[in-house]
Amino acid sequence: MTINDSASDSPMDVKRMEWDHLSEWFDTLYPRTEDIPFYSAWAGRCAGDILELGCGSGRITEALATNGRCDVVGVDLSPRQLELARRRLAALGPHALKRIDLVVGDMTSMSLGRQFALIVIPYSGLLELRTSDQRVSTLDVCRRHLQEGGTLVIDTAYIRNAGSNPARPADMMMLRRTFKHPTDDQVTLQHFEVQQYEPNGGMLLTIILDSISRADGIVRRKAFELRRCYASPKQLTAEFQSAGFVDVQCFAEFSERHFSEDGDSGCSRVVFVAR
């Protein structure tokens, strides 16, 4: 299914539809664990409540609740993603669930009426915002929801030239991987992607999932679209400052090494810590 902007759909309405459509397959297509120790450590050090924006299916929410001692609020634009999160978090048991609240919300404009010691936006959540104004609005929301002395932690993908990606040529369908269906041994899955770039850092990602049945040889195809916008660490730092943050640090990957445009050109992610 292709999702198009229309006069009646705001950018965030379109974003919600994108993620409602993709939610069933996202964790299968993009398995990820390397960021869990990082956010678990932040939760363990946190002396107050935690807010996660763009919590999705609850992958990081689970780690925050398991390793932290305080309440965790997860916010996501997609009701279907939050339903998956509820299923995942149910396994934690009633004691942990009492400390978790999941909320449907728009991180560019929401107001929860409370403040937090730690706010996190994991796994490139800022890339889902298509303009600088949307990112600044989100960062301003974060600042207003931080208590005195609180910390905002964000990780996002790093591409040296936001208008292109040499590893993924534009307009070319590339095979990411072939793997077995998670619940059906008779089905093989193939995950393809096509990326189309815009000069301002915008990117249209088309995700193609082929299900190949051994029983009848039929190939069944699903297609998903995500609109994203990349920004350089320098631009993001300026946007943090526009939103009122004074102490902003940028690190390479999930390390304690400060990011350098020259020395870390080969890294794939950057982490911002702002207070």
C-alpha positions in Angstrom: 0.0 0.0 0.0 1.2 3.5 -0.8 0.4 6.3 1.5 0.2 9.8 0.0 -0.1 13.2 1.6 -3.5 14.8 1.0 -5.1 18.2 1.9 -6.9 16.6 4.8 -3.9 14.7 6.3 -1.4 16.6 8.4 2.2 15.3 8.3 1.7 13.6 11.7 -1.5 12.0 10.5 0.5 10.5 7.5 3.2 9.4 9.9 0.7 7.6 12.1 -0.6 5.8 9.1 2.9 4.8 8.0 3.6 3.2 11.4 0.2 1.6 11.8 0.8 -0.1 8.5 4.4 -1.2 9.3 4.0 -2.0 13.0 3.3 -5.8 12.5 6.6 -6.3 10.7 9.0 -3.7 12.0 10.7 -5.7 14.8 11.1 -8.7 12.5 12.7 -6.6 9.7 14.9 -4.6 12.0 16.0 -6.7 14.9 18.2 -4.7 17.3 19.7 -5.2 20.7 23.0 -3.2 20.8 21.3 -0.1 22.2 19.6 -1.9 25.1 22.6 -1.9 27.5 23.1 1.8 26.8 19.5 2.8 27.8 19.4 0.2 30.6 22.4 1.9 32.1 20.7 5.3 31.9 17.6 3.9 33.6 19.8 2.4 36.4 21.3 5.7 37.1 18.1 7.7 37.0 16.7 8.9 40.3 13.3 9.9 38.9 10.6 9.1 36.4 11.4 8.3 32.8 9.7 9.4 29.6 10.3 7.6 26.3 9.1 9.3 23.1 8.6 7.1 20.0 8.4 4.0 22.2 7.0 1.8 19.4 6.5 -1.9 20.4 8.1 -1.3 23.8 11.6 -2.8 23.1 13.4 -0.1 25.0 10.5 0.6 27.4 10.9 -3.0 28.7 14.6 -2.3 29.4 13.9 1.0 31.1 11.2 -0.6 33.3 13.3 -3.6 34.1 16.5 -1.8 35.1 14.9 1.4 36.5 13.2 1.9 39.8 10.8 4.6 38.9 7.7 5.1 36.7 8.1 4.9 32.9 5.8 6.6 30.4 6.0 5.5 26.8 4.5 7.8 24.1 3.9 6.8 20.5 1.9 8.2 17.6 0.8 4.7 16.4 -2.0 2.9 18.4 -1.0 -0.3 16.7 2.6 0.0 17.9 1.3 0.6 21.5 -0.8 -2.5 21.3 2.3 -4.5 20.5 4.0 -2.8 23.4 1.2 -3.9 25.8 1.6 -7.5 24.7 5.4 -7.4 25.1 5.2 -5.7 28.5 2.6 -8.0 29.9 5.3 -10.6 30.4 7.0 -8.4 33.0 4.3 -9.1 35.5 1.9 -7.0 37.6 4.6 -5.3 39.8 6.5 -3.8 36.8 3.3 -3.0 34.9 2.2 -0.7 37.8 5.1 1.5 36.9 4.5 1.7 33.1 2.0 3.9 31.3 1.6 3.9 27.5 0.1 7.0 25.8 -0.9 7.7 22.3 0.6 11.1 21.5 2.3 13.5 19.1 5.8 14.3 20.4 5.8 17.6 18.5 3.0 19.1 20.5 2.0 17.0 23.5 1.7 18.1 27.1 1.5 15.4 29.8 1.2 17.8 32.8 4.2 16.3 34.6 8.0 16.4 34.5 10.7 13.7 34.3 14.2 13.1 35.4 15.1 11.4 32.1 13.7 11.6 28.6 14.9 9.3 25.8 14.1 9.2 22.0 15.8 5.9 20.8 16.4 4.4 17.5 16.4 7.5 15.2 13.0 8.8 16.4 14.0 12.3 15.3 14.4 11.1 11.7 10.6 10.6 11.5 10.1 14.3 11.7 10.3 15.9 8.3 11.3 19.5 9.0 13.6 21.4 11.3 10.6 23.2 12.8 9.1 19.8 13.9 12.4 18.7 15.5 12.7 22.0 17.4 9.1 21.7 18.5 9.8 18.2 19.8 13.0 19.3 21.6 11.0 22.2 23.2 8.4 19.6 24.3 11.2 17.6 25.9 12.7 20.7 27.6 9.3 21.6 29.1 8.8 18.0 30.4 12.3 17.8 32.0 12.5 18.5 35.7 15.3 20.7 37.1 18.6 18.9 36.5 17.0 16.4 34.1 18.6 14.8 31.0 17.5 14.2 27.5 19.2 11.3 25.6 18.7 10.8 21.8 20.4 8.4 19.4 20.0 8.9 15.6 21.6 7.7 12.4 24.6 9.5 11.0 25.1 10.0 7.3 27.9 12.3 6.4 26.0 13.7 3.4 22.4 13.9 4.4 21.3 14.2 0.7 22.7 10.8 -0.3 24.0 7.5 1.1 26.9 5.9 -0.9 26.1 2.5 0.7 22.5 2.7 -0.7 22.4 4.2 -4.2 19.2 6.2 -4.9 16.3 4.5 -6.8 17.9 1.1 -6.7 16.1 -1.9 -5.1 18.6 -3.6 -2.8 18.3 -6.9 -0.9 18.9 -6.4 2.8 18.6 -10.1 3.9 16.8 -13.4 3.3 15.5 -15.2 6.4 12.9 -17.7 7.7 9.5 -16.5 8.7 9.4 -16.1 12.5 6.3 -18.4 12.9 6.1 -20.4 9.7 9.0 -22.7 8.7 7.5 -23.2 5.2 7.9 -19.5 4.3 11.1 -17.7 3.4 11.2 -13.9 3.7 13.2 -11.5 1.5 13.6 -7.9 2.7 14.4 -5.3 0.0 14.7 -1.5 0.2 14.6 1.5 -2.1 15.8 4.9 -1.0 15.0 8.2 -2.8 16.7 11.3 -1.6 15.9 15.0 -1.6 18.5 17.8 -1.4 17.3 19.0 2.0 18.0 15.7 3.7 14.6 14.2 3.1 14.4 10.6 2.1 11.5 8.3 1.0 12.2 4.7 2.1 10.3 2.0 0.4 10.4 -1.3 2.2 9.5 -4.4 0.2 8.8 -7.7 1.9 8.4 -10.9 -0.2 7.0 -14.0 1.4 8.0 -17.1 -0.6 5.9 -20.2 0.2 7.7 -23.6 -0.2 4.3 -25.3 -0.5 3.1 -23.6 -3.6 6.0 -21.5 -4.8 3.9 -18.3 -4.7 5.6 -15.0 -3.9 3.4 -12.7 -1.9 4.6 -9.1 -1.6 4.0 -6.3 0.9 5.2 -2.8 0.5 5.6 0.0 3.1 6.7 3.6 2.8 8.4 5.8 5.5 9.3 9.4 5.0 12.4 10.5 6.9 14.6 13.5 7.1 18.3 13.4 8.0 20.1 16.3 9.8 23.8 16.7 10.5 25.1 16.7 14.1 25.9 20.4 13.6 22.4 21.2 12.6 20.9 19.1 15.4 23.1 20.8 17.9 21.8 24.2 16.7 18.2 22.9 17.0 18.8 21.8 20.6 20.0 25.3 21.4 17.0 26.9 19.6 14.8 24.8 21.9 16.5 26.2 25.0 19.1 23.6 25.8 22.4 25.0 27.0 24.5 21.9 27.7 24.5 19.7 24.5 27.0 16.9 23.9 27.3 14.6 20.9 29.0 11.2 21.1 30.1 8.6 18.5 27.9 5.5 18.6 27.0 4.4 22.2 30.5 5.3 23.5 31.8 8.0 25.8 33.9 9.4 22.9 32.8 12.9 21.7 31.9 12.9 18.1 34.2 14.5 15.6 33.1 15.1 12.0 36.6 14.3 10.7 37.6 11.5 13.1 34.3 9.7 13.2 33.1 9.9 9.6 32.7 6.1 9.4 30.4 5.8 12.4 26.7 5.0 11.8 25.1 6.6 14.8 25.5 9.6 17.1 24.1 10.1 20.6 23.1 13.5 22.0 22.9 14.1 25.7 21.4 17.4 26.6 20.6 19.1 29.9 
